[in-house]
Amino acid sequence: MDADDSPGVGLSPSDKLRIQRFADEHAVAVHVVGSRASGAASVESDYDYVLGEDGGNARLRSAARRTLPRGAAGGEVHPTRGETGIDVFRDRLDRSRPHVSFYPTTARRPK
């Protein structure tokens, strides 16, 4: 399901804007998966992402962890700060499972 077709399950308008901005700036598809895509998210739920069709490279995943929306609980566990509220998976997107996709809408801008 594309972000424009999404009923907005678990994603606020500002979340959608931030995710779309990341997709545009990095010229990569961003797929929201897990409870935010399936409708099972609570207010504190973490955000789960797959970048591109294959999970993206380490640099891209690191940028996503710094930039994309995150929840108040769950997600990857940092050694000193605990739960991060975000998972950025290295796996390929499983299109048979719930997901909301954001595709780049502009050409990549030089930095």
C-alpha positions as CSV (number, residue, x, y, z in Angstrom):
1,M,0.0,0.0,0.0
2,D,1.4,3.4,-0.9
3,A,1.4,6.2,1.7
4,D,-1.2,8.1,-0.3
5,D,-3.5,5.1,-0.2
6,S,-3.0,4.4,3.4
7,P,-5.7,5.1,6.0
8,G,-2.9,6.5,8.1
9,V,-2.8,3.7,10.5
10,G,-0.3,4.5,13.2
11,L,1.2,7.4,11.3
12,S,0.6,11.1,12.0
13,P,0.7,13.7,9.3
14,S,4.0,14.9,10.6
15,D,5.4,11.3,10.6
16,K,4.3,10.9,7.0
17,L,6.0,14.2,6.1
18,R,9.3,13.2,7.8
19,I,9.3,9.8,6.1
20,Q,8.6,11.3,2.7
21,R,11.3,13.9,3.2
22,F,13.8,11.1,4.0
23,A,12.7,9.1,0.9
24,D,13.2,12.2,-1.3
25,E,16.5,13.3,0.2
26,H,18.0,9.8,0.0
27,A,16.3,8.7,-3.2
28,V,15.1,5.5,-1.6
29,A,11.8,3.9,-0.9
30,V,10.9,3.7,2.8
31,H,8.6,0.9,3.9
32,V,6.9,1.1,7.3
33,V,6.2,-2.4,8.5
34,G,5.0,-4.0,11.7
35,S,2.4,-2.7,14.1
36,R,2.4,0.8,12.6
37,A,1.4,-0.7,9.2
38,S,-0.9,-3.4,10.4
39,G,-3.1,-1.2,12.7
40,A,-2.0,-2.9,15.9
41,A,0.2,0.0,17.2
42,S,-0.2,1.7,20.5
43,V,0.9,5.3,21.3
44,E,4.2,4.0,22.5
45,S,4.9,1.4,19.8
46,D,8.2,1.4,18.0
47,Y,8.5,2.2,14.3
48,D,9.7,-0.6,12.0
49,Y,11.3,0.2,8.6
50,V,12.7,-1.5,5.5
51,L,14.7,0.7,3.2
52,G,14.6,0.1,-0.6
53,E,13.9,-3.4,-1.8
54,D,16.8,-5.0,0.0
55,G,17.1,-3.1,3.3
56,G,19.7,-0.6,2.2
57,N,23.3,-0.2,3.2
58,A,24.8,0.5,6.7
59,R,25.2,4.2,6.0
60,L,21.6,4.6,4.9
61,R,20.3,2.6,7.8
62,S,22.3,4.8,10.2
63,A,20.9,7.9,8.6
64,A,17.4,6.4,9.0
65,R,17.9,5.8,12.7
66,R,18.9,9.4,13.2
67,T,16.2,10.9,11.1
68,L,13.0,8.9,10.9
69,P,10.2,8.9,13.5
70,R,10.6,6.6,16.5
71,G,8.3,5.4,19.2
72,A,8.6,5.7,23.0
73,A,9.3,2.0,23.6
74,G,10.5,-1.1,21.8
75,G,12.9,-1.2,18.9
76,E,16.6,-1.9,18.8
77,V,18.4,-1.9,22.2
78,H,21.3,0.6,22.6
79,P,23.9,-0.7,25.1
80,T,23.7,2.4,27.3
81,R,20.3,4.0,26.5
82,G,18.1,1.0,26.3
83,E,15.2,0.7,23.8
84,T,15.5,3.1,20.9
85,G,11.9,3.1,19.6
86,I,13.0,2.2,16.1
87,D,14.0,-0.9,14.1
88,V,15.6,-0.5,10.6
89,F,15.7,-4.0,9.2
90,R,18.3,-5.3,6.7
91,D,15.9,-7.8,5.3
92,R,14.0,-7.6,2.0
93,L,10.5,-6.2,2.1
94,D,7.9,-9.0,2.5
95,R,5.1,-7.7,0.3
96,S,2.7,-10.3,1.6
97,R,2.7,-8.6,5.0
98,P,1.2,-5.2,5.9
99,H,3.4,-2.3,4.9
100,V,3.0,1.4,3.9
101,S,5.4,2.6,1.3
102,F,6.9,6.0,0.7
103,Y,8.6,6.5,-2.7
104,P,10.9,9.3,-3.7
105,T,9.0,12.0,-5.5
106,T,12.0,14.2,-6.5
107,A,15.4,13.8,-7.9
108,R,18.2,13.5,-5.4
109,R,19.5,16.9,-4.5
110,P,23.3,17.4,-4.1
111,K,24.3,18.1,-0.5
